[in-house]
Amino acid sequence: MIVCVAVVGHQNNPLYIQSFTEADDALKLHHIVHCSLDVIDERVNNPKKSGTTLNEAFLGLLYPTLNYKVYGYLTNTKVKFIMVTTDLDVRDTDVRSFFRKFHAAYVDAVSNPFHVPGKKITSRTFGESVGNIVRSYTFN
Amino acid sequence: MANYLAQFQTIKHSCDRVVAAVEDVCDLWPTVKGLFEEHQPLKRAFLTNKTRNPVLVENLPVEFILTTDARLRSRFPQEQYLFWFREPYATIVLVTCEDLDEFKNILKPRLKLIVQNDEREWFIVFVSKAHPSNDQATKSVKKVYAKLEVDFSSKKRERCCKLDIHGPDTNFWEDLELKITECIRNTLDRRVQFYEDEIRKLSEQRFMPIWNFCNFFILKESLAFIFEMAHLHEDALREYDELELCYLETVNMPGKQREFGGFDSEDDQAALLKPGFKPLTQIVQDDSFREFDFRQYLFACQSRLLFKLNRPFEVSSRGYSFVISFAKALTLHESVLPFCMREVWVITACLALLEATASNHHDGVVAPDVDKEFYRLQGDLYSLSRIKFMRLGYLIGYGTDIERSPLNSACLSMLPWPKPAVWPSLPPDASSEVLEKEKTILQATSRTKHFGIQRKALPLEPSVLLRVANRRRASLSTGNLPEMFDGRQGFNEGSGLEASPRTPSSLKAPPMSRTNSSPGNFESPLDRPMRLAEIFVAAEHALRLTISDHDLLKTLSSIQDFETKYLNLTKGAAENYHRSWWKRHGVVLDGEIAAVCFKHEKYDLAANSYEKVCALYAGEGWQDLLAEVLPNLAECQKILNDQAGYMSSCVRLLSLDKGLFSSKERQAFQSEVVNIAHSEIKNPVPLDVSSLITFSGNTGPPLQLCDGDPGNLSVTVWSGFPDDITLDSLSLTLVATSNTDEGGQALKSSAATVLKPGRNTITFALPPQKPGSYVLGVVTGQIGRLRFRSHNFSKGGPADSDDFMSYEKPTRPILKVSKPRALVDLAAAVSSALLINEAQWIGIIVRPINYSLKGAILHVDTGPGLKIEDSYGIEMERYMETDSDAGASTAETSVEDSPDSPERDSEVLQLSDGKIVFSEWASTVSSILWVPVRALSEKLPRGSSSVTPLKQDILEGMRTVALKLEFGVHHNQIFERTIAAHFTDPFDVTTRVANKCNGGTLVLQVMLHSLVKANLIVQDAWLDLQDGFVHGKSDGRPTSTFFPLVVSPGSRAAVVFSISLEKTMSSGKDLQLQESILNIKYEIHGDRAAGAHKPVDADQSGADTERRDLVFKSAIVLQRPVLDPCLTVGFLPLPSDGLRVGKLITMQWRVERLKDLKGSEAVDQQHDEVLYEVNANSENWMVAGRKRGFVSLSEEQGSRVVISILCVPLVAGYVRPPQLGLPEVEEANVSSNPPGPHLVCVLPPLLSSSYCVPVKL
């Protein structure tokens, strides 16, 4: 299941971070998301290594750890979407479509004229729509 | 074939290099062996790799073995094929012969026999023993060698080479190397081809039941080994990779249930870098190998080759993935493996990989990004082993020692517990250990955070260990589980326990007494659920069985050793991450090191590391994480007595998102700040509080000030403090937008300011500023010894705490100081003249130019000749601006209209000390000040006539008024101007004698020219005549019916007086009046807005009741007419044909005596002579004759004389003729005819015909 989704701004500042665990352990997910920025930075700064993947927004699996997976997605405005899931068998296509929907929701949220770009997203509607997207993706 | 496995292993171990067989035909090998081995290894060998591409192999070692050697003898043919890799790759035939016959008869057949075996790659080395000095021998050796070449070399291939033992051998060794290489290459190709064919055959049967992986493995590894021997490591690696792929494909084939392995002793120590750890025969199982061992074996082979290829980086990267995937495989078999086998294996594998790769890695050999990637992998390996090590530590009860940081929580709480089939149970004699653990658990009190921050600790457990462990015990019913959760907050604070159903009763009951109260449980430890301490002890015992590595075991033996190892791993991970791209990982791990340092009271180290972590989180705005670390840093700083740092940390804590701390905590932060600020700090502490105190200008347009004006600037300051905070001082700098480098001027607010939480409005007194526009700069202030400054400009709202990484510069100007400009204008209202010597209103227009004149003071200082009429007030009216073409009349009406408007717009002001204070209403509108003044002039105006023309003196009536206006808020603005006013008499008087009557009566015409812009009404006029004149028939006044006579502005009027000469006047009498005085009584009807007007006093006293007429006096000079001319001078007519230039004429004057001079006393001498003088313009006239002289004229009346002068006119035109004057006679006594100057016409000269040529038409 998806335990955490996050939107990180182009200065690597968190814009939106939401965990979907029952336990009160959001901070560790903050940590995971924050550290995964290292991987995104590395990929963005070394386009040679990542090869063709930079041509698309989806960054793929960031962390090949034993127990959870971190996926990344980078928009043209260098806003990063990060998703942490505990599902170990995840198809890339599912993640891709998840991010595409997430991106769309984000675009809706920042198109709000009252939203200040670069500031945290506080829109409740955004939170709801992200929640819906997350719930609709239980990868297996 | 699997039977050959053991043999294969031995053979493989025994030979490690390419073998070249030496067929020593002539017993030469002992002689040349040394030389041959000296030239080892082959320096440059071009071999062909599997893809048939040439590869340069450097330093290829070759072993020379005699064919007679036991190693090459007595092998079965089948073995030969199977282990072909060990067979010689080249056969060197060593021969020598000095006799041709011997060669032909003995050697050649023997050689033919040797080389007939096609399968061998061979060549002949002919050794020449002939000494160069022995010509005979050399020659025959040459012949034999030539023959040898003919017999054995072909065009295709040279198979012979000659070694001259005594001669120079430069070419031979190269030749030999080439030939050996050629042989090796050919043999290699053939054998590779053979093995590939075999492998292909086997591969095709891969999915058949008869498939035997061992056979495949032997072939494949043989091939790999061939490549490895030939130093074609890349190819060898590829073979192993293929082998691995094939193995993974077949090992997990369904249907065949194989043993996994991992039950041997020391299996817990990863052998992934030790290919020879176990003999292959040990791990073989049926037709394949045990996965546990074989995969490690394959990886070991691969990594060996990779190290040979000098690619430790790849070992790391492959190693990491291998560890991960292998750990997954271990997870699958966890239930059968020893307890925590997986964890132990991962730790040892990571450590082994780290050790091996680190020793093989040399900085700078590879590209920098590969270097970085390598370090990243090292970091990954370290942190992986660190996680597993922590897990082991937790299981044996060292969890109290593990910091519940987000990192550790993320690592551990998402890592499932080990799942053995049965949880290890408590060994029988462990009750003392259990008690010991129990004690530790009870003693462990969770460290309360500084500031009394209450935070739920993060979990280190994926689920409640107690439950998991007990569930996995076969004999336990889970029904009484809840009773197990007693109040061990010290250890189980995490969310793991939170999820458990904790009953209130169990919380209250002390754990020991409660367990004692149920003795049934205690008696049979196998049946009752284990307590946490028991779980730990059981796990520890189980681990002792699992772990075979003493070092690792030791690290888990005590909490100190555990901590040391933990620190080592953490440091290793952090250091490596720091050298890679993954700085965040490194810094976060630094935080973990800091936690350990903190525990050991190495506060300075801890503070350093915490500082880094805080900087990382703060830099990117991860406030939640920052809120976790920052209190730790603050605590370190407090212990270290770093007051500045501590205060800064407190301020940073305060500036974090308000939701992150409770208000109580925030109040604690604030009180710390205030306490320290007011404590005895030596030096004031500067601190940036930009995220806590923000400020903004008020909304709306900026404050506009004129140059030099002070003002009050009000600024909104947002305080992020939870309580009111008293600032000792607060100041604000303004920065000019035009000039950014110059620090703005600081505005100080009044002494102590109390900032409420949230919005505060602070007003700063603004001294006069330079022109320009200003934005808010910095707010600085002081709280005790704390000097804070804030750069953060908020856009009219509370600080957005997430963007304190970039200060937004305020762009909207808060203050605009305009350039110096005219703020007010003072001007005279009326440009036309006023009446002199009368009290007149002088109008001063005060026109504020977009500037308030509130409370303005006008200083009025009149110049010489002008006096303010103090008795009258100064009138002030609203002045309506009119268009220039509308003229004065509209202004007049508008002034009259204005009383309708409700605003007050006129009043009477009093002048005191030459100052007038403006009223409120006049502060913004243009106004006009009417000041009553009187221009004083002693001088009597003089009339003018043709005889005494009026000399106009402009400055005569000019008076000045110096004005100084003080205005502005603090009367700081001063405007000075001197205005001029023109005063004049009402009339300009011109007189002339209009007619001279016979009776001596003169008609005197007095022309009055109005000089003012007002209607003058002449009521009366009379003349006070000077001596020698008397009034005519009347009383000296014109007929009264003509009055009143209205003289419009600018027009003329005339009054005629008849006067006559006083007959009785005697010349000897004193003259009483030198001049006549013209008196005119008049009224004036004018508007003060236009010019001259009724005098002020007339206005005041009421115009109708008592009219005080004005009297204008003007002096008129009357000259007595020449009544007794003694002499008359007559200009005699000129000739009728006129005057011509150049024509001589005679001018004649007749002088006649009109009076008898005999009786006159005044005449004294030369009465009979008259002095004459001819005055002529010498440019016009040439005069011949005496111009001046006496002519005799009898004293008798009627005597006459004619004076003739010859003249020649010189210019044509109307010119004045020469005049005859009589200098000795007074003018009054001479009557001239014509009386005044006159002109005569002078014609141009006649044409001179002599110069003309007649023109015939």
Chai-1 contact restraints between the chains, C-beta under 6 A:
chainA,res_idxA,chainB,res_idxB,connection_type,confidence,min_distance_angstrom,max_distance_angstrom,comment,restraint_id
A,N12,B,E620,contact,1.0,0.0,6.0,A-B,restraint_1
A,N13,B,E620,contact,1.0,0.0,6.0,A-B,restraint_2
A,N13,B,G621,contact,1.0,0.0,6.0,A-B,restraint_3
A,P14,B,W622,contact,1.0,0.0,6.0,A-B,restraint_4
A,A23,B,S495,contact,1.0,0.0,6.0,A-B,restraint_5
A,D24,B,K456,contact,1.0,0.0,6.0,A-B,restraint_6
A,D24,B,S495,contact,1.0,0.0,6.0,A-B,restraint_7
A,D25,B,L458,contact,1.0,0.0,6.0,A-B,restraint_8
A,D25,B,P459,contact,1.0,0.0,6.0,A-B,restraint_9
A,D25,B,S495,contact,1.0,0.0,6.0,A-B,restraint_10
A,L27,B,P406,contact,1.0,0.0,6.0,A-B,restraint_11
A,L27,B,L458,contact,1.0,0.0,6.0,A-B,restraint_12
A,L27,B,D624,contact,1.0,0.0,6.0,A-B,restraint_13
A,K28,B,P406,contact,1.0,0.0,6.0,A-B,restraint_14
A,K28,B,S409,contact,1.0,0.0,6.0,A-B,restraint_15
A,K28,B,A410,contact,1.0,0.0,6.0,A-B,restraint_16
A,K28,B,L458,contact,1.0,0.0,6.0,A-B,restraint_17
A,H30,B,D624,contact,1.0,0.0,6.0,A-B,restraint_18
A,H30,B,L625,contact,1.0,0.0,6.0,A-B,restraint_19
A,H31,B,P406,contact,1.0,0.0,6.0,A-B,restraint_20
A,H31,B,L407,contact,1.0,0.0,6.0,A-B,restraint_21
A,H31,B,A410,contact,1.0,0.0,6.0,A-B,restraint_22
A,I32,B,A410,contact,1.0,0.0,6.0,A-B,restraint_23
A,H34,B,W622,contact,1.0,0.0,6.0,A-B,restraint_24
A,C35,B,R584,contact,1.0,0.0,6.0,A-B,restraint_25
A,C35,B,H585,contact,1.0,0.0,6.0,A-B,restraint_26
A,D38,B,W582,contact,1.0,0.0,6.0,A-B,restraint_27
A,D38,B,R584,contact,1.0,0.0,6.0,A-B,restraint_28
A,D38,B,H585,contact,1.0,0.0,6.0,A-B,restraint_29
A,E42,B,W581,contact,1.0,0.0,6.0,A-B,restraint_30
A,N46,B,D369,contact,1.0,0.0,6.0,A-B,restraint_31
A,N67,B,M414,contact,1.0,0.0,6.0,A-B,restraint_32
A,N67,B,L415,contact,1.0,0.0,6.0,A-B,restraint_33
A,Y68,B,M414,contact,1.0,0.0,6.0,A-B,restraint_34
A,K119,B,D800,contact,1.0,0.0,6.0,A-B,restraint_35
A,K120,B,D802,contact,1.0,0.0,6.0,A-B,restraint_36
